[in-house]
Amino acid sequence: MKPIKPVYENIKEELDSIREGINLIAVTKQVGIERTKEAIEAGIQHLGENRPEGFQKKFEAIQHGAEWHFIGNLQSRKVKEIINDIDYLHSLDRLSLAKEIQKRAEHVIDCFVQVNVSKEDSKSGILPEDTLDFIKTLEHYDKINVVGLMTMAPNVEDEEVLRKVFRDLKALQLDVAEREWPHAPCTETSMGMSNDYLIAAQEGATFVRIGTALIGSESEAE
C-alpha cells in the first residue's frame, strides 16, 4: 500500500493551487485503525466515517487526535451512539433526525444539511426547493448549528453535469448565508470525493471527502 504522506501532500498541493483553506477529509471506512493513525501522522487533521460501528472502533482508539466527521446516512436510533463524540455531521436530511439530535446532544452540533441537488432516487437529502424551509424550521432546535450544505454528485464522467451540481449547491449555500440566520451561518460546502474533488474545489467546496484516492483500501479493515 502506498505511503500516505506523499499522496496527501500531492492532493493538498492540488487543492491549494485552486484555493487555500479547503479542508481535506480522509474517509477511513475502507481501512483499519493503524492505517488511520498513519494518516494522522502524515498530517491529516479531518477523518470521516459513514457507519456508527466503524466510527466507534476508531474513536475508541484515537479519541480526539483528529476532527471527526460523520458523513453517512444516520439512522435516528443510532444518534445516541455517536452524536457527542463527532465534530461534524454531514447528513442532516430530515426533521426526525433533528429531533433526535436535539434530544441526545449534550452540546451544540455543527451540521451540514444534505441536499439532493441531482434529485436522484438513490440519494438521500432535502430537495433544493425545500432546503430553505427546512433550514428555517431548524431555528427551533438549539442543539443544531447549520454550518453548511453537503451534496453527492452523480456517478458520471460528464464534467459539465458535475459542475452544475456543485455550482447549484454553492449558490444555495450563499442564499442561506445571506439570510444571516443565527442558527444557520451556512458558510461551508461539503462536496467532492475521490473522482471529482478537483472539480468540486473549483466550484467552491470548502470540505472535500476523499477515501481510496488518499488513504487506500484494505481487504479487512479493523
Phi and psi in degrees as GROMACS dihedral restraints (atoms count N, CA, C in turn):
[ dihedral_restraints ]
;  ai    aj    ak    al  type     phi  dphi    fc
    3     4     5     6     1   -65.1    20    10
    4     5     6     7     1   142.5    20    10
    6     7     8     9     1   -63.7    20    10
    7     8     9    10     1   144.4    20    10
    9    10    11    12     1   -73.6    20    10
   10    11    12    13     1   -38.8    20    10
   12    13    14    15     1   -56.0    20    10
   13    14    15    16     1   -49.9    20    10
   15    16    17    18     1   -62.3    20    10
   16    17    18    19     1   -38.6    20    10
   18    19    20    21     1   -65.1    20    10
   19    20    21    22     1   -45.3    20    10
   21    22    23    24     1   -59.6    20    10
   22    23    24    25     1   -46.6    20    10
   24    25    26    27     1   -63.5    20    10
   25    26    27    28     1   -38.2    20    10
   27    28    29    30     1   -65.6    20    10
   28    29    30    31     1   -45.6    20    10
   30    31    32    33     1   -66.1    20    10
   31    32    33    34     1   -42.8    20    10
   33    34    35    36     1   -61.5    20    10
   34    35    36    37     1   -39.9    20    10
   36    37    38    39     1   -64.2    20    10
   37    38    39    40     1   -40.7    20    10
   39    40    41    42     1   -60.2    20    10
   40    41    42    43     1   -45.1    20    10
   42    43    44    45     1   -67.7    20    10
   43    44    45    46     1   -41.9    20    10
   45    46    47    48     1   -64.2    20    10
   46    47    48    49     1   -28.9    20    10
   48    49    50    51     1   -68.8    20    10
   49    50    51    52     1   -23.5    20    10
   51    52    53    54     1   -87.0    20    10
   52    53    54    55     1   -49.4    20    10
   54    55    56    57     1  -168.0    20    10
   55    56    57    58     1   132.4    20    10
   57    58    59    60     1   -70.6    20    10
   58    59    60    61     1   155.3    20    10
   60    61    62    63     1    90.5    20    10
   61    62    63    64     1     7.3    20    10
   63    64    65    66     1   -80.3    20    10
   64    65    66    67     1   129.6    20    10
   66    67    68    69     1   -90.4    20    10
   67    68    69    70     1   126.0    20    10
   69    70    71    72     1   -98.6    20    10
   70    71    72    73     1   114.1    20    10
   72    73    74    75     1   -97.5    20    10
   73    74    75    76     1   120.9    20    10
   75    76    77    78     1   -85.7    20    10
   76    77    78    79     1   114.8    20    10
   78    79    80    81     1   -85.6    20    10
   79    80    81    82     1   114.9    20    10
   81    82    83    84     1  -102.6    20    10
   82    83    84    85     1    14.5    20    10
   84    85    86    87     1   -64.2    20    10
   85    86    87    88     1   -24.0    20    10
   87    88    89    90     1   -96.0    20    10
   88    89    90    91     1     4.6    20    10
   90    91    92    93     1  -131.2    20    10
   91    92    93    94     1   166.3    20    10
   93    94    95    96     1   -94.0    20    10
   94    95    96    97     1  -169.1    20    10
   96    97    98    99     1   -66.3    20    10
   97    98    99   100     1   -43.6    20    10
   99   100   101   102     1   -64.6    20    10
  100   101   102   103     1   -41.9    20    10
  102   103   104   105     1   -64.9    20    10
  103   104   105   106     1   -36.1    20    10
  105   106   107   108     1   -64.6    20    10
  106   107   108   109     1   -40.8    20    10
  108   109   110   111     1   -63.8    20    10
  109   110   111   112     1   -36.4    20    10
  111   112   113   114     1   -60.8    20    10
  112   113   114   115     1   -38.4    20    10
  114   115   116   117     1   -62.8    20    10
  115   116   117   118     1   -42.0    20    10
  117   118   119   120     1   -64.5    20    10
  118   119   120   121     1   -42.8    20    10
  120   121   122   123     1   -63.9    20    10
  121   122   123   124     1   -28.0    20    10
  123   124   125   126     1   -76.9    20    10
  124   125   126   127     1    -9.9    20    10
  126   127   128   129     1   114.5    20    10
  127   128   129   130     1    -0.3    20    10
  129   130   131   132     1   -74.1    20    10
  130   131   132   133     1   130.1    20    10
  132   133   134   135     1  -106.1    20    10
  133   134   135   136     1   -18.2    20    10
  135   136   137   138     1  -118.1    20    10
  136   137   138   139     1   127.4    20    10
  138   139   140   141     1  -119.5    20    10
  139   140   141   142     1   140.3    20    10
  141   142   143   144     1  -122.7    20    10
  142   143   144   145     1   135.8    20    10
  144   145   146   147     1  -129.7    20    10
  145   146   147   148     1   151.2    20    10
  147   148   149   150     1  -118.1    20    10
  148   149   150   151     1     1.4    20    10
  150   151   152   153     1  -130.8    20    10
  151   152   153   154     1   137.4    20    10
  153   154   155   156     1   -56.5    20    10
  154   155   156   157     1   -40.0    20    10
  156   157   158   159     1   -63.9    20    10
  157   158   159   160     1   -44.0    20    10
  159   160   161   162     1   -65.0    20    10
  160   161   162   163     1   -40.0    20    10
  162   163   164   165     1   -63.3    20    10
  163   164   165   166     1   -46.3    20    10
  165   166   167   168     1   -60.7    20    10
  166   167   168   169     1   -41.4    20    10
  168   169   170   171     1   -62.8    20    10
  169   170   171   172     1   -44.8    20    10
  171   172   173   174     1   -73.6    20    10
  172   173   174   175     1   -38.1    20    10
  174   175   176   177     1   -64.8    20    10
  175   176   177   178     1   -37.0    20    10
  177   178   179   180     1   -60.0    20    10
  178   179   180   181     1   -36.0    20    10
  180   181   182   183     1   -85.1    20    10
  181   182   183   184     1   -32.4    20    10
  183   184   185   186     1  -107.8    20    10
  184   185   186   187     1   -27.8    20    10
  186   187   188   189     1    55.2    20    10
  187   188   189   190     1  -130.4    20    10
  189   190   191   192     1   -97.2    20    10
  190   191   192   193     1    36.5    20    10
  192   193   194   195     1   -76.9    20    10
  193   194   195   196     1    -3.4    20    10
  195   196   197   198     1  -155.0    20    10
  196   197   198   199     1   170.0    20    10
  198   199   200   201     1   -89.3    20    10
  199   200   201   202     1   130.1    20    10
  201   202   203   204     1  -101.9    20    10
  202   203   204   205     1   130.1    20    10
  204   205   206   207     1  -117.5    20    10
  205   206   207   208     1   123.1    20    10
  207   208   209   210     1   -93.7    20    10
  208   209   210   211     1   116.8    20    10
  210   211   212   213     1  -111.9    20    10
  211   212   213   214     1    -3.7    20    10
  213   214   215   216     1   -98.2    20    10
  214   215   216   217     1   173.2    20    10
  216   217   218   219     1   -61.4    20    10
  217   218   219   220     1   131.8    20    10
  219   220   221   222     1  -114.9    20    10
  220   221   222   223     1   117.1    20    10
  222   223   224   225     1   -70.7    20    10
  223   224   225   226     1   142.3    20    10
  225   226   227   228     1   -57.1    20    10
  226   227   228   229     1   -36.9    20    10
  228   229   230   231     1   -70.9    20    10
  229   230   231   232     1   -13.3    20    10
  231   232   233   234     1   -96.9    20    10
  232   233   234   235     1    -7.2    20    10
  234   235   236   237     1   -55.2    20    10
  235   236   237   238     1   -46.3    20    10
  237   238   239   240     1   -62.4    20    10
  238   239   240   241     1   -21.0    20    10
  240   241   242   243     1   -78.1    20    10
  241   242   243   244     1   -22.4    20    10
  243   244   245   246     1  -130.8    20    10
  244   245   246   247     1   -20.2    20    10
  246   247   248   249     1   -61.6    20    10
  247   248   249   250     1   -31.1    20    10
  249   250   251   252     1   -90.6    20    10
  250   251   252   253     1     3.0    20    10
  252   253   254   255     1  -110.8    20    10
  253   254   255   256     1   -20.6    20    10
  255   256   257   258     1   -83.5    20    10
  256   257   258   259     1   157.7    20    10
  258   259   260   261     1   -95.7    20    10
  259   260   261   262     1   -32.2    20    10
  261   262   263   264     1  -140.8    20    10
  262   263   264   265     1   142.0    20    10
  264   265   266   267     1  -112.4    20    10
  265   266   267   268     1   125.2    20    10
  267   268   269   270     1  -100.5    20    10
  268   269   270   271     1     6.9    20    10
  270   271   272   273     1  -134.3    20    10
  271   272   273   274     1    38.4    20    10
  273   274   275   276     1   -75.1    20    10
  274   275   276   277     1   114.4    20    10
  276   277   278   279     1  -139.1    20    10
  277   278   279   280     1     9.2    20    10
  279   280   281   282     1  -164.7    20    10
  280   281   282   283     1   154.4    20    10
  282   283   284   285     1   -68.4    20    10
  283   284   285   286     1   -31.9    20    10
  285   286   287   288     1   -62.0    20    10
  286   287   288   289     1   -35.2    20    10
  288   289   290   291     1   -70.9    20    10
  289   290   291   292     1   -41.2    20    10
  291   292   293   294     1   -59.4    20    10
  292   293   294   295     1   -41.4    20    10
  294   295   296   297     1   -63.6    20    10
  295   296   297   298     1   -38.8    20    10
  297   298   299   300     1   -71.0    20    10
  298   299   300   301     1   -38.4    20    10
  300   301   302   303     1   -61.4    20    10
  301   302   303   304     1   -45.0    20    10
  303   304   305   306     1   -58.2    20    10
  304   305   306   307     1   -37.3    20    10
  306   307   308   309     1   -74.7    20    10
  307   308   309   310     1   -37.6    20    10
  309   310   311   312     1   -99.9    20    10
  310   311   312   313     1   -23.8    20    10
  312   313   314   315     1   -72.1    20    10
  313   314   315   316     1   138.5    20    10
  315   316   317   318     1   -98.1    20    10
  316   317   318   319     1    -5.0    20    10
  318   319   320   321     1  -153.6    20    10
  319   320   321   322     1   174.3    20    10
  321   322   323   324     1   -69.6    20    10
  322   323   324   325     1   133.0    20    10
  324   325   326   327     1  -105.1    20    10
  325   326   327   328     1   126.6    20    10
  327   328   329   330     1   -76.3    20    10
  328   329   330   331     1   119.7    20    10
  330   331   332   333     1  -124.5    20    10
  331   332   333   334     1   144.7    20    10
  333   334   335   336     1  -101.6    20    10
  334   335   336   337     1   131.7    20    10
  336   337   338   339     1   -81.0    20    10
  337   338   339   340     1   125.7    20    10
  339   340   341   342     1   -82.8    20    10
  340   341   342   343     1   127.2    20    10
  342   343   344   345     1  -116.9    20    10
  343   344   345   346     1   129.5    20    10
  345   346   347   348     1   -88.6    20    10
  346   347   348   349     1    75.2    20    10
  348   349   350   351     1   -61.5    20    10
  349   350   351   352     1   -40.4    20    10
  351   352   353   354     1   -78.8    20    10
  352   353   354   355     1    -8.5    20    10
  354   355   356   357     1    57.2    20    10
  355   356   357   358     1    38.1    20    10
  357   358   359   360     1   -84.1    20    10
  358   359   360   361     1   137.1    20    10
  360   361   362   363     1   -62.4    20    10
  361   362   363   364     1   -27.7    20    10
  363   364   365   366     1   -79.3    20    10
  364   365   366   367     1    -7.2    20    10
  366   367   368   369     1  -109.7    20    10
  367   368   369   370     1   145.8    20    10
  369   370   371   372     1   -82.8    20    10
  370   371   372   373     1   168.5    20    10
  372   373   374   375     1   127.7    20    10
  373   374   375   376     1   157.3    20    10
  375   376   377   378     1   -73.8    20    10
  376   377   378   379     1   141.0    20    10
  378   379   380   381     1   -68.9    20    10
  379   380   381   382     1   147.8    20    10
  381   382   383   384     1   -52.6    20    10
  382   383   384   385     1   -42.3    20    10
  384   385   386   387     1   -70.4    20    10
  385   386   387   388     1   -14.4    20    10
  387   388   389   390     1  -102.1    20    10
  388   389   390   391     1    -4.5    20    10
  390   391   392   393     1   -67.0    20    10
  391   392   393   394     1   -44.2    20    10
  393   394   395   396     1   -61.6    20    10
  394   395   396   397     1   -44.5    20    10
  396   397   398   399     1   -63.5    20    10
  397   398   399   400     1   -40.1    20    10
  399   400   401   402     1   -62.3    20    10
  400   401   402   403     1   -48.1    20    10
  402   403   404   405     1   -65.4    20    10
  403   404   405   406     1   -38.0    20    10
  405   406   407   408     1   -59.1    20    10
  406   407   408   409     1   -40.9    20    10
  408   409   410   411     1   -62.3    20    10
  409   410   411   412     1   -29.2    20    10
  411   412   413   414     1   -70.0    20    10
  412   413   414   415     1    -6.4    20    10
  414   415   416   417     1   -62.8    20    10
  415   416   417   418     1   -17.9    20    10
  417   418   419   420     1   -85.5    20    10
  418   419   420   421     1    -0.5    20    10
  420   421   422   423     1  -114.9    20    10
  421   422   423   424     1    98.1    20    10
  423   424   425   426     1   -79.1    20    10
  424   425   426   427     1    -1.1    20    10
  426   427   428   429     1   -94.8    20    10
  427   428   429   430     1     2.8    20    10
  429   430   431   432     1  -118.5    20    10
  430   431   432   433     1   125.7    20    10
  432   433   434   435     1  -117.6    20    10
  433   434   435   436     1   113.3    20    10
  435   436   437   438     1   -81.8    20    10
  436   437   438   439     1   100.1    20    10
  438   439   440   441     1   -84.1    20    10
  439   440   441   442     1   -18.6    20    10
  441   442   443   444     1   178.9    20    10
  442   443   444   445     1  -168.5    20    10
  444   445   446   447     1  -120.3    20    10
  445   446   447   448     1   149.6    20    10
  447   448   449   450     1  -127.4    20    10
  448   449   450   451     1   144.7    20    10
  450   451   452   453     1  -145.8    20    10
  451   452   453   454     1   161.6    20    10
  453   454   455   456     1  -117.6    20    10
  454   455   456   457     1   125.9    20    10
  456   457   458   459     1   -78.4    20    10
  457   458   459   460     1   160.3    20    10
  459   460   461   462     1   -63.1    20    10
  460   461   462   463     1   154.6    20    10
  462   463   464   465     1   -85.9    20    10
  463   464   465   466     1    73.7    20    10
  465   466   467   468     1  -132.9    20    10
  466   467   468   469     1   163.8    20    10
  468   469   470   471     1   -98.2    20    10
  469   470   471   472     1    -7.1    20    10
  471   472   473   474     1   -71.8    20    10
  472   473   474   475     1   107.9    20    10
  474   475   476   477     1   -61.7    20    10
  475   476   477   478     1   -36.0    20    10
  477   478   479   480     1   -67.6    20    10
  478   479   480   481     1   -35.0    20    10
  480   481   482   483     1   -62.8    20    10
  481   482   483   484     1   -45.1    20    10
  483   484   485   486     1   -63.7    20    10
  484   485   486   487     1   -44.9    20    10
  486   487   488   489     1   -60.9    20    10
  487   488   489   490     1   -40.0    20    10
  489   490   491   492     1   -63.5    20    10
  490   491   492   493     1   -42.1    20    10
  492   493   494   495     1   -60.5    20    10
  493   494   495   496     1   -47.2    20    10
  495   496   497   498     1   -67.7    20    10
  496   497   498   499     1   -39.7    20    10
  498   499   500   501     1   -63.3    20    10
  499   500   501   502     1   -41.1    20    10
  501   502   503   504     1   -64.4    20    10
  502   503   504   505     1   -39.5    20    10
  504   505   506   507     1   -66.7    20    10
  505   506   507   508     1   -42.4    20    10
  507   508   509   510     1   -60.8    20    10
  508   509   510   511     1   -42.7    20    10
  510   511   512   513     1   -62.9    20    10
  511   512   513   514     1   -39.9    20    10
  513   514   515   516     1   -67.6    20    10
  514   515   516   517     1   -40.2    20    10
  516   517   518   519     1   -60.1    20    10
  517   518   519   520     1   -43.8    20    10
  519   520   521   522     1   -65.3    20    10
  520   521   522   523     1   -36.6    20    10
  522   523   524   525     1   -61.3    20    10
  523   524   525   526     1   -44.9    20    10
  525   526   527   528     1   -64.6    20    10
  526   527   528   529     1   -47.1    20    10
  528   529   530   531     1   -59.2    20    10
  529   530   531   532     1   -38.0    20    10
  531   532   533   534     1   -65.4    20    10
  532   533   534   535     1   -19.0    20    10
  534   535   536   537     1   -78.7    20    10
  535   536   537   538     1   -15.9    20    10
  537   538   539   540     1    54.6    20    10
  538   539   540   541     1    42.7    20    10
  540   541   542   543     1   -71.8    20    10
  541   542   543   544     1   129.8    20    10
  543   544   545   546     1   -58.3    20    10
  544   545   546   547     1   -34.6    20    10
  546   547   548   549     1   -85.3    20    10
  547   548   549   550     1    -4.2    20    10
  549   550   551   552     1  -143.8    20    10
  550   551   552   553     1    71.9    20    10
  552   553   554   555     1   -60.2    20    10
  553   554   555   556     1   -34.4    20    10
  555   556   557   558     1    48.2    20    10
  556   557   558   559     1    57.0    20    10
  558   559   560   561     1   -94.9    20    10
  559   560   561   562     1    -7.4    20    10
  561   562   563   564     1  -116.0    20    10
  562   563   564   565     1   156.7    20    10
  564   565   566   567     1  -132.3    20    10
  565   566   567   568     1   123.1    20    10
  567   568   569   570     1  -103.6    20    10
  568   569   570   571     1   104.5    20    10
  570   571   572   573     1  -160.0    20    10
  571   572   573   574     1   146.3    20    10
  573   574   575   576     1   105.3    20    10
  574   575   576   577     1   130.2    20    10
  576   577   578   579     1  -129.6    20    10
  577   578   579   580     1  -164.1    20    10
  579   580   581   582     1   -54.3    20    10
  580   581   582   583     1   -37.0    20    10
  582   583   584   585     1   -92.0    20    10
  583   584   585   586     1    -9.2    20    10
  585   586   587   588     1  -143.5    20    10
  586   587   588   589     1    17.6    20    10
  588   589   590   591     1   -66.5    20    10
  589   590   591   592     1   -31.5    20    10
  591   592   593   594     1   -68.2    20    10
  592   593   594   595     1   -39.5    20    10
  594   595   596   597     1   -64.5    20    10
  595   596   597   598     1   -43.6    20    10
  597   598   599   600     1   -60.8    20    10
  598   599   600   601     1   -42.0    20    10
  600   601   602   603     1   -62.8    20    10
  601   602   603   604     1   -41.4    20    10
  603   604   605   606     1   -63.2    20    10
  604   605   606   607     1   -28.0    20    10
  606   607   608   609     1   -97.8    20    10
  607   608   609   610     1    10.1    20    10
  609   610   611   612     1   110.7    20    10
  610   611   612   613     1    14.3    20    10
  612   613   614   615     1   -63.0    20    10
  613   614   615   616     1   141.7    20    10
  615   616   617   618     1  -110.3    20    10
  616   617   618   619     1   -17.7    20    10
  618   619   620   621     1  -130.5    20    10
  619   620   621   622     1   131.1    20    10
  621   622   623   624     1  -120.2    20    10
  622   623   624   625     1   146.4    20    10
  624   625   626   627     1  -115.2    20    10
  625   626   627   628     1   106.9    20    10
  627   628   629   630     1  -121.1    20    10
  628   629   630   631     1   123.4    20    10
  630   631   632   633     1  -101.7    20    10
  631   632   633   634     1   -98.1    20    10
  633   634   635   636     1   -61.1    20    10
  634   635   636   637     1   -33.6    20    10
  636   637   638   639     1   -65.0    20    10
  637   638   639   640     1   -21.6    20    10
  639   640   641   642     1  -107.5    20    10
  640   641   642   643     1   -50.1    20    10
  642   643   644   645     1  -107.9    20    10
  643   644   645   646     1    -8.6    20    10
  645   646   647   648     1    83.4    20    10
  646   647   648   649     1  -165.9    20    10
  648   649   650   651     1  -148.1    20    10
  649   650   651   652     1   140.1    20    10
  651   652   653   654     1  -116.1    20    10
  652   653   654   655     1   144.0    20    10
  654   655   656   657     1   -67.6    20    10
  655   656   657   658     1   -29.8    20    10
  657   658   659   660     1  -133.0    20    10
  658   659   660   661     1    95.7    20    10
  660   661   662   663     1   -73.9    20    10
  661   662   663   664     1   147.2    20    10
